[in-house]
Amino acid sequence: MTGTASPRHASIPIFVPHLGCPRQCSFCDQRAISGAARMPSPVEAAERCREGFASLPARYPVAEIAFFGGSFTAIPRGEMTALLEAVQPFRREPAFGGIRISTRPDAIDREVLALLRGYGVRAIELGAQSLYNSVLEANGRGHTAEQVAEAAKLIREEGFSLGLQMMTGLYQSTPELDWGTGLGLAAMEPDTLRIYPTVVLPGTGLAALMAAGAYRPPGLEETVALCARLLRLFEERGIRVIRLGLHAQEGLAERALGGCFHPALGELCRSRLLLLRMTEALQQQTAETAPVVLVKPRLLSQAVGQRQQNLLALRREWPGLSIRPAEEIEEDFLILYQRKEENREQEVRYAAEGD
């Protein structure tokens, strides 16, 4: 099983714009943003690392240098190696936890992997987005599902940590196709995974399709329902979901024309997943009195749900149900109820397995 636990780590991000991308995907607005095309200089990259390691919080034992934003291995080779050279001195930092990059599946081969290894790159994330060629083509990705699988295989064979990224709600996709993509990505056994529900931004192909009435992006409820299932799929396979939803960048909510953007999307999806698990557990027993759901204190808000949505939903099926924090339980949650048996009440405990 891949996806083994790793120590908490910080990320020192260095944003690399989409200069390496051969085309503009339907959802990408980078070429519409003034100034976004400027590459960081090697001096700026080194300064970012210097500041990052100097201000590393004590609770993080390690920090990764992360080149994010564009297709790192598709930018001009001289610029790519200059950035990697600039951060080499920081490999001597006691907290150095490797270098992470993100790139396109069609910009990976054994030659570039050998080069990256020499510079201390340990983790590579692939922007897969979908595993259906019809969806990839409709959104201008310029690579195939077969290339995703081949690149993932090469990355694992060459000893790198593999990260995969998927998008839900793309043009010409459906919840069923998105679920199929999730199953396919899980079968590639990545160490980490990011789920990005589609957000429609001005100046993008999706914005034009939406304005023409040719595309309706999924909203919050549809997205939460699907992503809760995807979370369960990946967590059951031991795959860490390290991001769910776009970062809450300044002005993003105001700029979004459609799709699913919520600053606490990950929390909403984990809350929905907990509701599913509690419901399944309650359905396995027949209570004659109101159940009490005991939860770990850190999960109380997720269990109750935003605006008590989970609690109210459970009470519709099990009137009088309550949710309470319990320090002493080892499981994520435990169900306590009374059952009448032979003219006396018998306490029954149902323990739900933790993740």
C-alpha positions in Angstrom: 0.0 0.0 0.0 1.3 3.4 -0.9 0.4 6.6 0.7 2.2 5.9 4.0 2.1 8.5 6.7 4.7 11.3 6.5 5.8 13.9 9.1 4.1 17.2 9.1 5.9 19.5 6.7 5.8 23.0 5.5 5.9 24.2 1.9 8.0 27.0 0.6 6.2 27.8 -2.6 7.8 29.4 -5.6 5.3 30.3 -8.2 6.3 29.5 -11.7 3.8 31.0 -14.3 2.4 29.0 -17.2 5.2 29.9 -19.6 5.9 26.2 -20.1 2.4 25.3 -21.1 2.0 24.7 -24.8 -1.6 25.8 -24.8 -4.2 27.5 -22.6 -6.6 25.0 -21.0 -10.3 25.8 -20.8 -10.1 26.6 -17.1 -6.8 28.6 -17.0 -6.8 32.3 -16.7 -3.1 32.9 -16.3 -2.7 34.6 -19.7 -5.5 36.9 -18.8 -3.9 38.2 -15.6 -1.5 41.1 -16.1 2.0 40.3 -15.0 1.4 36.6 -14.5 3.9 35.7 -17.3 7.0 36.9 -15.4 9.2 34.1 -14.3 10.9 34.5 -10.8 14.6 35.1 -11.2 17.1 32.7 -9.5 17.9 35.5 -7.0 14.2 35.8 -6.1 13.9 32.0 -5.8 16.8 31.9 -3.4 15.5 34.8 -1.3 12.1 33.1 -1.0 13.9 30.0 0.3 16.0 32.0 2.7 12.9 33.7 4.1 11.0 30.4 4.3 13.5 28.4 6.2 14.2 31.4 8.6 10.5 31.6 9.5 9.7 27.9 9.6 7.2 27.3 12.5 8.5 25.0 15.2 5.7 22.5 14.7 7.0 21.6 11.3 10.1 19.4 11.4 10.7 19.7 7.6 10.0 22.0 4.7 9.7 21.2 1.0 10.7 23.7 -1.7 7.8 23.6 -4.0 7.8 24.9 -7.6 4.1 25.3 -8.4 1.8 27.1 -10.8 3.0 26.0 -14.2 4.4 23.0 -16.0 7.9 23.0 -14.5 9.6 20.5 -16.8 8.1 22.3 -19.9 9.7 25.7 -19.3 12.9 26.3 -21.2 15.5 24.0 -19.9 18.0 26.8 -19.1 15.5 28.6 -17.0 14.4 25.4 -15.2 18.0 24.5 -14.3 18.8 28.0 -13.2 15.9 27.9 -10.7 17.0 24.5 -9.4 20.7 25.7 -9.1 19.5 28.7 -7.1 17.9 26.6 -4.4 20.7 24.0 -4.1 22.4 25.7 -1.1 19.3 25.1 0.9 19.6 21.4 0.6 22.1 21.7 3.5 19.3 23.1 5.8 18.5 20.7 8.7 14.8 21.2 7.8 15.2 20.5 4.1 12.6 17.9 3.1 13.2 17.8 -0.7 12.0 19.7 -3.7 8.5 19.2 -5.1 7.4 20.2 -8.6 4.2 20.1 -10.6 4.1 19.5 -14.3 2.2 18.0 -17.3 2.0 14.3 -18.0 3.4 14.9 -21.5 6.5 16.7 -20.1 7.9 13.7 -18.3 10.5 11.2 -19.6 13.5 9.3 -18.1 16.0 12.0 -19.2 14.2 14.8 -17.3 13.6 12.6 -14.3 17.4 11.8 -14.1 18.1 15.6 -14.2 15.5 16.3 -11.5 16.9 13.6 -9.2 20.3 15.2 -9.4 19.0 18.5 -8.2 17.2 17.0 -5.2 13.7 16.7 -6.5 11.9 14.1 -4.5 8.2 14.6 -5.4 6.5 15.1 -8.7 2.8 16.1 -9.1 1.1 15.5 -12.4 -1.9 17.5 -13.5 -4.0 14.7 -14.8 -7.4 16.4 -14.4 -9.4 13.6 -16.1 -8.8 10.1 -17.4 -11.2 10.4 -20.3 -9.8 11.6 -23.6 -13.0 13.2 -24.6 -13.0 15.4 -21.6 -9.2 16.2 -22.0 -9.7 17.1 -25.6 -12.8 19.2 -24.9 -10.9 21.3 -22.3 -7.8 21.8 -24.5 -5.4 19.8 -22.3 -3.3 18.6 -25.1 -2.4 15.2 -23.6 -4.1 11.9 -23.3 -5.2 9.6 -20.4 -2.6 7.1 -21.7 0.2 9.7 -21.2 -1.0 10.2 -17.6 -0.6 6.5 -16.9 2.8 6.3 -18.6 4.2 9.4 -16.8 2.9 8.1 -13.4 4.5 4.7 -14.1 7.9 6.3 -14.9 7.8 8.5 -11.8 7.2 5.6 -9.6 9.8 3.4 -11.3 12.4 6.2 -10.9 11.8 6.4 -7.2 10.0 9.7 -6.9 7.0 10.3 -4.7 4.0 10.6 -7.0 1.3 13.2 -6.6 -1.7 13.4 -8.9 -4.2 16.2 -9.4 -7.8 15.9 -10.7 -10.5 18.3 -11.5 -14.2 17.7 -11.1 -17.0 19.3 -13.1 -15.1 20.1 -16.3 -16.8 20.8 -19.6 -18.1 17.6 -21.1 -17.6 15.6 -17.9 -20.2 14.2 -15.5 -20.2 13.0 -11.9 -19.9 9.4 -13.3 -16.9 10.3 -15.4 -15.3 12.1 -12.5 -15.8 9.1 -10.3 -14.2 6.9 -13.0 -11.2 9.3 -13.0 -10.9 8.9 -9.2 -10.9 5.1 -9.5 -8.3 5.2 -12.2 -6.0 7.6 -10.3 -6.4 5.5 -7.2 -5.2 2.5 -9.2 -2.0 4.3 -10.0 -1.2 4.3 -6.3 -0.1 7.9 -5.8 1.3 9.0 -2.5 -0.7 12.2 -2.5 -3.7 13.6 -4.4 -5.3 17.0 -4.9 -8.9 17.5 -5.9 -9.8 20.8 -7.6 -13.5 21.3 -8.4 -13.8 23.6 -11.4 -14.2 27.3 -10.8 -15.0 29.4 -13.9 -12.9 32.6 -14.1 -13.1 35.6 -16.5 -11.0 35.3 -19.7 -11.2 31.5 -19.9 -12.6 29.2 -22.4 -15.1 27.9 -19.8 -16.3 31.5 -19.2 -17.1 31.7 -23.0 -18.9 28.4 -23.0 -20.9 29.3 -19.9 -21.9 32.7 -21.4 -23.0 30.8 -24.6 -25.2 28.5 -22.5 -23.1 25.5 -23.6 -21.7 24.7 -20.1 -23.3 24.6 -16.7 -20.6 24.1 -14.0 -21.7 22.0 -10.9 -22.5 24.0 -7.8 -21.7 23.5 -4.2 -24.1 20.8 -3.3 -23.3 18.6 -6.3 -19.6 19.1 -5.7 -19.7 18.3 -2.0 -21.7 15.1 -2.6 -19.1 13.9 -5.2 -16.0 15.0 -3.4 -17.1 13.3 -0.1 -17.2 10.0 -2.0 -13.8 10.7 -3.6 -12.3 11.5 -0.2 -13.6 8.1 1.1 -12.2 6.3 -1.9 -8.7 7.8 -1.6 -8.5 7.5 2.2 -9.6 3.8 2.1 -6.7 3.2 -0.4 -4.2 5.0 1.9 -3.8 7.9 -0.4 -3.4 11.3 1.3 -5.6 14.0 -0.1 -3.5 17.1 0.6 -5.7 19.7 -1.0 -9.5 19.9 -1.8 -10.5 23.1 -3.5 -8.5 26.1 -4.7 -6.6 28.2 -2.2 -8.6 31.2 -1.0 -6.6 33.7 -3.0 -7.5 37.4 -2.5 -10.4 38.3 -4.7 -11.0 34.8 -6.0 -14.6 34.6 -4.7 -15.4 37.9 -6.3 -13.9 37.0 -9.6 -15.6 33.5 -9.9 -18.3 33.4 -12.5 -19.5 30.0 -11.7 -18.6 26.5 -10.5 -17.6 25.6 -6.9 -15.5 27.9 -4.8 -15.8 27.9 -1.0 -13.1 28.8 1.4 -13.9 25.8 3.6 -14.7 23.3 0.9 -12.5 20.6 2.3 -14.2 20.9 5.7 -17.6 20.7 4.1 -16.6 17.5 2.2 -15.1 15.9 5.3 -18.2 16.8 7.2 -20.4 15.2 4.5 -18.2 12.1 4.6 -18.6 11.8 8.4 -22.4 12.1 7.9 -22.3 9.2 5.5 -20.3 7.0 7.9 -22.5 7.8 10.8 -25.6 7.1 8.8 -24.2 3.7 7.7 -23.3 2.8 11.3 -26.8 3.8 12.6 -28.5 1.7 9.9 -26.7 -1.4 11.2 -28.5 -1.4 14.5 -32.1 -1.2 15.7 -32.5 1.3 18.5 -35.6 1.6 20.5 -34.4 4.8 22.2 -32.7 7.9 20.8 -29.0 7.1 20.0 -26.1 9.2 21.3 -23.2 9.7 18.9 -19.9 10.2 20.7 -17.2 11.8 18.6 -13.6 12.9 19.1 -13.6 16.5 20.2 -11.6 17.6 17.2 -14.3 16.1 14.9 -17.3 17.7 16.7 -17.9 20.5 14.3 -17.6 18.1 11.3 -20.0 15.7 12.9 -22.6 18.4 13.7 -22.2 20.0 10.3 -22.3 23.6 9.1 -25.5 25.2 10.6 -26.1 21.8 12.3 -27.0 20.2 8.9 -25.7 16.8 9.8 -27.4 16.7 13.2 -30.7 17.8 11.7 -30.4 15.2 8.8 -29.8 12.4 11.3 -32.6 13.5 13.5 -35.1 13.2 10.6 -34.3 9.5 10.6 -33.5 9.0 14.3 -35.6 11.5 16.4 -33.9 12.6 19.6 -30.4 11.7 18.4 -27.6 13.7 20.0 -24.0 14.3 19.1 -21.5 14.8 22.0 -17.7 15.1 22.3 -15.9 12.3 24.1 -12.2 12.4 25.0 -11.9 8.8 25.9 -12.9 7.1 22.7 -10.3 5.8 20.3 -12.5 5.6 17.2 -13.6 8.7 15.2 -17.1 8.2 16.6 -19.0 5.7 18.7 -22.8 5.1 18.9 -24.4 4.6 22.3 -28.1 3.6 22.6 -30.5 1.7 24.8 -32.3 -1.4 23.6 -35.2 -3.0 25.6 -34.6 -6.7 26.1 -36.5 -9.0 28.4 -38.2 -6.1 30.2 -35.0 -4.3 30.9 -32.9 -1.8 29.1 -29.5 -3.1 27.9 -26.8 -0.7 26.9 -25.3 -1.3 23.5 -22.3 0.3 22.1 -21.4 0.4 18.4 -17.9 1.4 17.6 -17.2 2.8 14.1 -13.7 2.2 12.8 -11.5 5.2 12.5 -9.6 6.1 9.4 
